[in-house]
Amino acid sequence: MTPFRKLTSAETAALEALGNSAEDWSKVLVSEDFKPFQLLQSHLEGNVEIAAEARIIRSRVANYRIGSGSLVEGVTALECRRRSAFGNGVGVATMNECGGRTVKIFDRLSAQVAYIMAVYRHRPQTIAALEKMVDAYAEERSSEIGEVGSDCRIVGARFIREVRIGNGVEIDGASILENATLCDGARVGVDVKAYDLIAAEGSVIDNGSIVERCFVGESCRLDKGFTAAESLFFANSHCENGEAASIFAGPYTVSHHKSSLLIAGMFSFFNAGSGSNQSNHLFKSGAVHQSVHLRGCKFASGAYIMSPALEGAFTMIMGHHSYHHDTSAFPYSYLIEKEGRTTLMPGANLTSYGAVRDIEKWPARDRRERKRDVINFEEYNPYITEAMLRAVDTLHTLAEEDPDAPSYVYRKAVIRAAALKRGIGLYNKFVVAALGAMLDRGESAARYDGSGRWLDVAGQYVTKREVEAILDAVDRGELTTPEEVDNRFRVFFVHYDDYAHSWAEGIYASLLGRVPTAAEIGDAIEAGRNAREAMRRTTDADRDRDCSLDMAVSYGLDSDDEREVRDDYYSVRGLK
């Protein structure tokens, strides 16, 4: 820790000659190598500590520690007016506007711990234990002195009050920041207003965004006037222009359009098209309804969902839906509006190159360094495959109940007979592909028991048994800090391939009716490889159609030559 000393009388006189003033110069502490020119035309109040090479120019600073190499310039007020936990311990009413799923935020919050606190409200003892951990941490972080870390740049801001600022943070032109922590490498830009905030490492809040009672996770970006209240955003989420209220935005939640409105929902690996509206309007008993859009869901332009509602993973939603559907049993589907009804096309998204592109781009766009949120990117995994196995059984049951029916209704969604039959085929192909992929990775070991149901815990694929074991350990007092809880999730993550292998072996054995031989395992791996190649040919064909000359409409505007039209199209699209 930097040793500090009091100013000499000569230094005080030199500082005043440079236009500086202080409420009490005796409360100002400086580094051993302090030079008066580090301060210019500034006013200090209360206890102020100035580290080596830190500069304060034309600013008012009260009760703050300024780290080495940091610049504070043109700031109306950088002040700590009272003892503060700097946003740690603030309750965020995520998913439910009435506060039924409140998550207490802190500067080391992971997506997994937040998910447990929001979703597992049926375990009040677990929630109470986790909240006690957060409260204890918040108390540890409380202080009457604010802090600016090393190598920060804080310029042109107006009011910064009770904000702990990490290392390498940039604040440029913010209007007001109050009761917040900005972790290492965070950036806050012009006209931003933020209250009761935790901004994690590498996060960006910029261009007039307004944020109140929010957690903005690692490498997340809120930009271009986006407004958010009572919301959580986790790894690499990127939201601009629109509005969010009481949402749990898991990793890679994206919303870029001014017309997007997201209220009281859970999202992850999600993209909201222009005019997207997921809201809880028309409630009669208060703002208690919520919608959950499982991993990889995507809203087309103009899509509307009235809560409550639930869709399966990687579902494409198009049109208006207000009948409170539950299509969670059918991943990789299209959910469309047809003749005023919610219509489901099971498995249809498996043929879309768009889904493949999304899955491939997410790991490539991971900008994080700390990686506190645990994320599985694997396309072929037990969670999705298990859902497809159940979907096949459900579709067969529907068909057997009325083999000649033109359509079926499942939890408020219409499934046409042709779509049902096609969905069974698509799901079965994926299952073959996935089992082969998982059998080809990991090892068989009794200590890695992946049997039973799997969950997607805010980006991490994990067995339900392991989640319950972790929570039981919390209840018993064996895990006493959020870091210890995170470590349990991380240990499972390290051995994910082995657990997935175990699950796939068990499923394959149940399909065969016996334990498979080594040769049969090899055959399953080869069959899976062939199925994946066939599926990729289908999605590549979809991409080729999207890139064909049939889509060159509006290209080569002034040309009378088809070759020039083609060349313009290929040049702009980056195609050969």
C-alpha positions in Angstrom: 0.0 0.0 0.0 1.2 3.5 -0.9 2.7 5.3 2.1 1.1 8.7 2.6 2.3 11.8 4.5 0.9 15.2 5.3 1.7 18.3 3.3 4.5 20.6 4.2 3.7 24.3 4.7 5.7 25.1 1.6 3.6 22.6 -0.4 0.4 24.1 0.9 1.6 27.6 -0.1 2.5 26.3 -3.5 -0.8 24.6 -4.0 -2.7 27.7 -3.1 -0.6 29.7 -5.5 -1.8 27.3 -8.2 -5.4 28.2 -7.4 -6.2 25.3 -5.1 -8.0 25.4 -1.8 -9.0 23.0 0.9 -11.5 22.8 3.8 -8.6 21.6 5.9 -5.2 21.0 4.5 -4.2 18.8 7.4 -6.7 16.2 6.2 -5.0 16.0 2.8 -2.4 13.1 2.6 0.0 12.7 -0.3 2.6 10.2 -1.6 6.2 10.7 -0.6 7.1 12.0 -4.1 4.2 14.4 -4.3 4.6 17.6 -6.4 2.3 20.6 -6.0 1.8 20.8 -9.8 -0.3 17.6 -9.5 -3.2 19.9 -8.4 -4.5 22.8 -10.3 -7.5 25.1 -9.5 -9.2 22.4 -7.4 -11.0 22.3 -4.0 -10.5 19.5 -1.5 -12.9 18.7 1.3 -12.6 16.2 4.2 -10.1 13.3 4.0 -8.3 13.2 0.6 -5.4 10.9 -0.3 -3.4 11.6 -3.5 -1.0 8.8 -4.7 2.0 9.1 -6.9 1.5 10.9 -10.2 -2.2 11.4 -9.6 -3.5 14.7 -10.9 -6.6 16.8 -9.9 -7.4 19.7 -12.2 -10.3 22.1 -11.9 -12.3 19.7 -9.7 -13.9 19.4 -6.3 -12.9 16.2 -4.4 -14.3 15.3 -1.0 -13.4 12.2 1.1 -11.6 10.3 -1.7 -8.4 8.3 -2.3 -7.0 9.0 -5.7 -4.8 6.2 -7.0 -1.4 6.4 -8.8 -1.4 7.8 -12.3 -5.1 8.7 -12.3 -6.5 12.0 -13.6 -9.5 13.8 -12.3 -10.2 16.8 -14.5 -13.2 19.1 -14.8 -15.4 17.2 -12.3 -18.1 19.2 -10.6 -18.0 16.9 -7.5 -16.2 13.7 -6.7 -17.5 13.1 -3.2 -18.3 10.5 -0.6 -20.8 12.1 1.6 -21.5 9.2 4.0 -20.5 5.7 4.8 -21.3 3.6 1.7 -21.1 0.0 0.4 -20.9 1.6 -3.1 -23.8 -0.4 -4.6 -22.9 -3.7 -3.0 -25.9 -5.2 -1.3 -28.5 -3.3 -3.4 -31.6 -5.4 -4.1 -32.6 -5.6 -7.8 -36.2 -6.6 -8.5 -35.3 -8.8 -11.5 -37.9 -10.8 -13.5 -40.7 -9.7 -11.2 -41.5 -6.0 -10.8 -43.1 -6.6 -7.5 -39.8 -7.9 -6.0 -40.6 -11.5 -5.7 -37.2 -12.5 -7.2 -35.0 -9.8 -5.8 -31.3 -10.4 -6.3 -28.8 -8.6 -4.1 -25.9 -7.4 -6.3 -22.2 -7.1 -5.5 -19.0 -6.6 -7.4 -18.2 -10.3 -7.6 -21.7 -11.5 -8.6 -21.7 -14.4 -11.1 -24.5 -15.3 -13.4 -24.8 -18.7 -11.6 -25.3 -17.2 -8.1 -27.7 -14.6 -9.5 -29.7 -17.4 -11.2 -30.0 -19.3 -8.0 -31.2 -16.2 -6.1 -33.8 -15.3 -8.7 -35.1 -18.8 -9.7 -34.9 -20.9 -6.5 -37.4 -18.9 -4.4 -39.0 -22.3 -3.4 -35.9 -22.7 -1.2 -36.2 -19.7 1.2 -33.5 -21.0 3.5 -31.0 -21.1 0.6 -31.9 -17.6 -0.5 -31.6 -16.3 3.1 -28.1 -17.9 3.4 -27.0 -16.4 0.1 -28.3 -13.0 1.0 -26.5 -13.2 4.3 -23.3 -13.8 2.4 -23.9 -10.8 0.2 -24.7 -8.6 3.2 -21.5 -9.6 4.9 -19.5 -8.8 1.8 -21.2 -5.5 1.4 -20.3 -4.6 5.0 -16.7 -5.5 4.3 -16.7 -3.2 1.3 -18.2 -0.3 3.2 -16.2 2.8 3.9 -16.5 6.5 4.6 -13.8 7.1 2.0 -14.4 6.7 -1.7 -11.7 5.3 -3.9 -10.3 5.9 -7.4 -7.9 3.1 -8.5 -4.7 3.5 -10.5 -4.4 4.7 -14.1 -8.0 6.0 -14.2 -9.2 8.9 -16.4 -12.1 10.9 -15.0 -12.9 14.0 -17.1 -15.8 16.3 -17.8 -18.1 14.6 -15.4 -20.6 16.4 -13.1 -21.5 14.5 -10.0 -19.8 11.3 -8.8 -21.1 10.4 -5.4 -20.3 7.3 -3.3 -18.7 5.5 -6.2 -15.8 3.1 -5.8 -13.7 3.2 -9.0 -11.3 0.3 -9.9 -8.1 0.4 -11.9 -8.0 1.6 -15.5 -11.5 3.0 -15.4 -12.6 5.8 -17.7 -15.4 8.2 -16.9 -15.8 10.8 -19.7 -18.7 13.3 -19.5 -21.0 11.4 -17.2 -23.9 13.4 -15.7 -24.3 11.6 -12.4 -23.1 8.4 -10.9 -24.3 7.6 -7.4 -23.9 4.6 -5.1 -22.0 2.5 -7.5 -18.9 0.3 -8.0 -17.0 0.5 -11.4 -14.7 -2.5 -11.6 -11.4 -2.6 -13.4 -11.5 -1.5 -16.9 -15.1 -0.2 -16.9 -16.0 2.8 -19.0 -18.8 5.3 -18.5 -19.4 7.9 -21.2 -21.2 11.1 -22.0 -24.5 12.1 -20.3 -24.8 8.8 -18.5 -27.0 8.8 -15.4 -26.6 5.8 -13.1 -27.8 5.0 -9.6 -27.3 1.9 -7.4 -25.1 0.3 -9.9 -22.4 -2.4 -10.2 -20.5 -2.3 -13.5 -18.2 -5.3 -13.8 -14.8 -5.6 -15.4 -14.6 -4.2 -19.0 -18.2 -3.1 -19.1 -19.3 0.0 -21.0 -22.2 2.4 -20.3 -22.3 5.2 -22.8 -24.1 7.9 -24.8 -26.9 9.1 -22.5 -27.9 5.7 -21.1 -29.9 5.8 -17.9 -29.3 3.0 -15.4 -31.0 2.5 -12.1 -30.6 -0.5 -9.7 -28.7 -2.6 -12.1 -25.8 -5.1 -12.4 -23.9 -4.7 -15.7 -21.7 -7.7 -16.1 -18.3 -8.3 -17.6 -17.8 -6.9 -21.1 -21.4 -5.8 -21.3 -22.4 -2.7 -23.2 -25.3 -0.4 -22.6 -25.3 2.4 -25.2 -27.1 5.0 -27.3 -29.7 6.1 -24.7 -30.6 2.7 -23.5 -32.7 2.8 -20.3 -32.6 0.0 -17.7 -34.1 -0.3 -14.3 -34.1 -3.2 -11.8 -32.2 -5.4 -14.3 -29.2 -7.8 -14.4 -27.0 -8.1 -17.5 -24.4 -10.8 -17.8 -21.3 -11.6 -19.9 -21.1 -9.9 -23.3 -24.7 -8.6 -23.4 -25.1 -5.6 -25.6 -28.2 -3.3 -25.5 -28.8 0.0 -27.3 -31.6 2.5 -27.8 -34.4 0.5 -26.2 -35.8 -0.1 -22.7 -35.5 -2.9 -20.1 -37.3 -3.2 -16.8 -36.9 -6.0 -14.3 -35.1 -8.4 -16.7 -32.6 -11.1 -16.1 -30.4 -10.8 -19.2 -28.1 -13.8 -19.2 -25.0 -14.0 -21.3 -25.1 -12.5 -24.8 -28.5 -10.8 -24.5 -28.7 -8.4 -27.4 -31.2 -5.6 -28.2 -30.2 -2.8 -30.6 -33.4 -1.0 -31.6 -35.1 2.1 -30.3 -38.5 0.3 -30.4 -37.5 -2.7 -28.3 -39.3 -3.1 -24.9 -38.3 -5.9 -22.5 -40.1 -6.2 -19.2 -40.1 -8.9 -16.5 -38.4 -11.7 -18.4 -35.4 -13.9 -18.5 -33.2 -14.1 -21.6 -29.8 -15.5 -22.7 -28.0 -15.7 -26.0 -31.0 -13.7 -27.2 -31.5 -11.2 -30.0 -34.5 -8.7 -30.0 -35.5 -7.5 -33.5 -36.9 -4.1 -34.2 -40.2 -3.5 -32.5 -39.8 -6.4 -30.1 -42.1 -6.2 -27.2 -42.0 -8.7 -24.3 -44.2 -7.2 -21.6 -46.8 -8.0 -18.9 -49.6 -5.7 -20.0 -53.2 -6.4 -19.1 -52.4 -7.8 -15.7 -55.2 -7.7 -13.2 -53.5 -8.6 -10.0 -50.4 -6.5 -10.2 -47.2 -6.7 -12.2 -46.6 -10.3 -11.2 -46.3 -12.0 -14.6 -43.1 -13.0 -16.2 -41.8 -14.7 -19.4 -38.8 -16.9 -19.9 -37.1 -17.2 -23.3 -34.6 -20.1 -23.0 -31.1 -20.0 -24.4 -30.8 -18.9 -28.0 -34.3 -17.5 -28.6 -34.6 -14.8 -31.1 -37.4 -12.2 -31.8 -38.1 -11.2 -35.4 -39.0 -7.6 -36.1 -42.4 -6.8 -34.6 -42.6 -9.8 -32.4 -44.8 -9.5 -29.4 -45.1 -11.7 -26.3 -47.7 -11.1 -23.6 -46.6 -12.6 -20.3 -46.7 -15.2 -18.9 -45.0 -17.3 -21.7 -42.2 -19.8 -22.1 -40.3 -21.0 -25.2 -37.9 -23.8 -25.8 -34.2 -23.1 -26.4 -33.2 -21.7 -29.8 -36.8 -20.8 -30.8 -37.4 -18.2 -33.4 -40.5 -16.0 -32.5 -42.4 -14.2 -35.2 -45.7 -12.4 -34.9 -48.1 -11.6 -32.0 -48.6 -14.1 -29.2 -51.0 -13.3 -26.3 -52.4 -16.8 -25.3 -49.7 -17.5 -22.7 -48.0 -20.5 -24.5 -45.5 -22.9 -23.1 -43.4 -24.5 -25.8 -40.4 -25.2 -23.6 -40.7 -28.9 -24.6 -39.6 -28.1 -28.2 -36.2 -26.6 -28.7 -35.0 -25.3 -32.1 -38.5 -24.4 -33.2 -40.3 -21.7 -35.1 -43.1 -20.0 -33.2 -45.3 -18.0 -35.7 -48.6 -16.3 -35.7 -51.0 -17.8 -38.2 -54.7 -16.9 -38.5 -54.4 -15.2 -35.1 -53.1 -18.3 -33.3 -49.8 -19.2 -31.9 -48.4 -21.9 -34.2 -45.4 -24.1 -33.5 -43.1 -25.7 -36.0 -41.0 -28.2 -33.9 -37.4 -28.4 -34.8 -37.7 -26.1 -37.8 -34.8 -23.9 -36.6 -32.4 -26.9 -37.0 -32.4 -26.3 -40.8 -31.6 -22.6 -40.5 -28.0 -21.4 -41.0 -28.9 -18.5 -38.7 -28.9 -20.8 -35.7 -25.5 -22.2 -36.7 -24.0 -18.8 -37.2 -25.2 -17.7 -33.8 -23.7 -20.7 -32.0 -20.4 -20.2 -33.8 -20.1 -16.5 -33.3 -20.7 -16.4 -29.5 -17.3 -17.9 -28.4 -15.6 -15.7 -31.0 -17.1 -12.6 -29.5 -16.2 -13.4 -25.9 -14.3 -10.2 -24.8 -13.9 -11.1 -21.2 -10.7 -11.5 -19.3 -11.9 -12.3 -15.8 -14.6 -14.8 -16.9 -16.5 -14.9 -13.7 -19.7 -16.2 -15.4 -19.3 -19.9 -16.3 -20.5 -20.4 -19.9 -20.8 -23.6 -22.0 -20.8 -23.0 -25.7 -21.2 -26.6 -26.8 -23.8 -27.1 -29.5 -24.3 -30.8 -28.7 -25.0 -31.1 -25.0 -27.1 -33.1 -22.6 -29.5 -30.2 -21.8 -30.7 -29.7 -25.4 -30.5 -33.4 -26.4 -32.6 -34.4 -23.4 -35.2 -31.9 -24.4 -35.3 -33.3 -27.9 -35.7 -36.9 -26.6 -38.7 -35.7 -24.6 -40.0 -33.7 -27.5 -40.0 -36.8 -29.7 -42.0 -38.7 -27.1 -44.5 -35.9 -26.8 -45.0 -35.6 -30.5 -45.5 -39.3 -30.9 -48.1 -39.2 -28.1 -50.0 -36.4 -29.7 -50.0 -38.2 -33.1 -51.2 -41.5 -31.5 -54.1 -39.8 -29.8 -55.6 -38.8 -33.1 -53.6 -40.1 -36.1 -55.8 -38.4 -38.7 -56.0 -35.0 -37.1 -54.8 -32.1 -39.3 -53.4 -30.3 -36.3 -52.8 -30.6 -32.6 -52.9 -28.2 -29.6 -50.1 -28.3 -27.0 -50.2 -25.8 -24.2 -51.9 -23.1 -26.2 -49.8 -23.7 -29.3 -51.1 -25.2 -32.6 -48.9 -27.9 -34.2 -49.9 -28.9 -37.7 -49.7 -32.6 -38.6 -47.0 -32.1 -41.3 -44.9 -30.0 -38.9 -45.2 -32.6 -36.2 -44.0 -35.4 -38.5 -41.1 -33.3 -39.8 -40.2 -32.3 -36.2 -39.8 -35.9 -35.2 -37.4 -36.6 -38.0 -35.3 -33.5 -37.3 -35.1 -34.2 -33.6 -34.0 -37.8 -34.1 -31.2 -36.7 -36.4 -30.0 -34.2 -33.9 -30.0 -36.8 -31.1 -27.8 -39.2 -33.2 -25.5 -36.3 -33.9 -25.3 -35.2 -30.3 -24.8 -38.6 -28.7 -21.9 -39.3 -31.1 -20.3 -35.9 -30.3 -20.6 -36.4 -26.5 -19.4 -40.0 -26.7 -16.4 -38.8 -28.6 -15.3 -36.5 -25.8 -14.5 -37.0 -22.1 -13.9 -40.3 -20.3 -15.9 -43.0 -18.6 -15.4 -42.7 -14.8 -17.7 -43.5 -11.9 -16.8 -40.2 -10.2 -18.3 -38.3 -13.2 -22.0 -39.3 -13.0 -23.9 -37.2 -15.5 -27.1 -39.1 -15.3 -30.5 -37.5 -14.7 -31.9 -34.2 -15.7 -29.6 -31.3 -16.9 -30.2 -27.6 -16.5 -29.0 -24.4 -18.2 -28.0 -22.2 -15.2 -27.5 -18.8 -16.8 -25.2 -20.1 -19.4 -23.8 -23.2 -17.7 -24.9 -26.8 -18.5 -25.0 -28.7 -15.3 -26.9 -31.6 -13.7 -29.8 -30.9 -11.5 -28.3 -33.2 -9.0 -25.1 -31.1 -8.8 -27.1 -27.9 -8.4 -29.1 -29.3 -5.6 -26.0 -30.7 -3.9 -24.5 -27.2 -4.1 -27.6 -25.6 -2.6 -27.8 -28.3 0.1 -24.2 -27.4 1.0 -25.2 -23.8 1.3 -28.0 -24.8 3.6 -25.7 -26.8 5.8 -23.2 -24.0 6.2 -20.5 -25.8 4.3 -20.3 -23.0 1.7 -20.0 -19.6 3.4 -19.1 -17.2 0.6 -20.3 -16.5 -2.9 -16.8 -17.4 -4.1 -17.1 -20.9 -2.6 -20.4 -21.4 -4.4 -18.9 -20.2 -7.7 -16.0 -22.6 -7.2 -18.4 -25.6 -7.0 -20.0 -24.6 -10.3 -16.6 -24.1 -11.8 -15.3 -27.5 -10.7 -18.2 -29.1 -12.6 -17.5 -27.0 -15.6 -13.9 -28.2 -15.7 -15.1 -31.8 -16.0 -18.1 -31.0 -18.2 -17.0 -33.3 -21.0 -16.7 -36.3 -18.6 -20.2 -35.6 -17.2 -21.6 -35.2 -20.7 -19.9 -38.5 -21.8 -21.5 -40.2 -18.8 -24.9 -38.9 -19.7 -24.6 -40.0 -23.3 -23.5 -43.5 -22.3 -26.5 -43.8 -20.1 -28.9 -42.7 -22.8 -27.3 -44.9 -25.4 -27.5 -47.9 -23.0 -31.2 -47.2 -22.4 -31.9 -47.0 -26.2 -30.1 -50.4 -26.7 -31.5 -52.0 -23.6 -28.1 -52.9 -22.4 -24.6 -51.6 -21.8 -23.0 -50.8 -25.2 -19.8 -52.5 -26.2 -16.7 -50.5 -27.3 -17.4 -51.3 -30.9 -21.0 -50.0 -30.5 -19.7 -46.9 -28.9 -17.4 -46.5 -32.0 -20.4 -47.0 -34.3 -22.4 -44.4 -32.4 -19.5 -41.9 -32.7 -19.3 -42.5 -36.5 -23.1 -42.3 -36.9 -23.0 -39.0 -35.0 -20.3 -37.7 -37.3 -22.3 -38.6 -40.3 -25.5 -37.0 -38.9 -23.6 -33.8 -38.1 -22.3 -33.7 -41.6 -25.7 -34.2 -43.1 -27.2 -31.5 -40.8 -24.4 -29.1 -41.8 -25.1 -29.7 -45.5 -28.7 -28.7 -44.8 -27.7 -25.5 -43.0 -25.0 -24.7 -45.6 -27.7 -25.0 -48.3 -29.8 -22.6 -46.4 -26.8 -20.2 -46.3 -26.3 -20.6 -50.0 -29.9 -19.7 -50.7 -29.5 -16.6 -48.6 -26.4 -15.7 -50.6 -27.7 -16.7 -54.1 -28.2 -14.2 -56.9 -31.9 -14.5 -56.3 -31.2 -12.2 -53.3 -29.4 -9.6 -55.5 -32.5 -7.5 -55.8 -31.7 -3.8 -55.5 -28.0 -4.3 -56.3 -26.3 -2.8 -59.4 -28.9 -0.1 -59.5 -27.6 1.8 -62.5 -26.5 -1.2 -64.5 -28.0 -2.8 -67.6 -25.5 -5.7 -67.4 -26.4 -8.8 -65.3 -22.7 -9.4 -64.8 -22.3 -5.9 -63.2 -25.2 -6.6 -61.0 -23.6 -9.9 -59.9 -20.2 -8.2 -59.4 -21.8 -5.5 -57.3 -23.7 -8.0 -55.2 -20.6 -10.2 -54.6 -18.4 -7.3 -53.8 -20.8 -5.8 -51.2 -21.6 -9.1 -49.6 -18.0 -10.3 -49.6 -18.8 -13.3 -51.7 -16.8 -15.0 -54.4 
